[in-house]
Amino acid sequence: AHNENGYGYSAEIDFTTKPGPPTNLTAVLL
């Protein structure tokens, strides 16, 4: 899933491939 910031975070939260602030992860989950 891609959030409004353009990060390719998926539902599994693969922040290892695209490091970023936790706020972006939360935005995708919400």
Residue pairs with C-beta under 8 A, 6 or more apart in sequence:
1 8
1 9
1 10
1 11
1 28
2 8
2 9
3 9
3 24
3 27
3 28
4 27
5 20
5 24
5 27
7 18
7 20
7 24
7 28
8 17
8 18
9 15
9 18
9 20
9 24
9 25
9 28
10 28
11 28
11 29
13 25
13 28
13 29
15 25
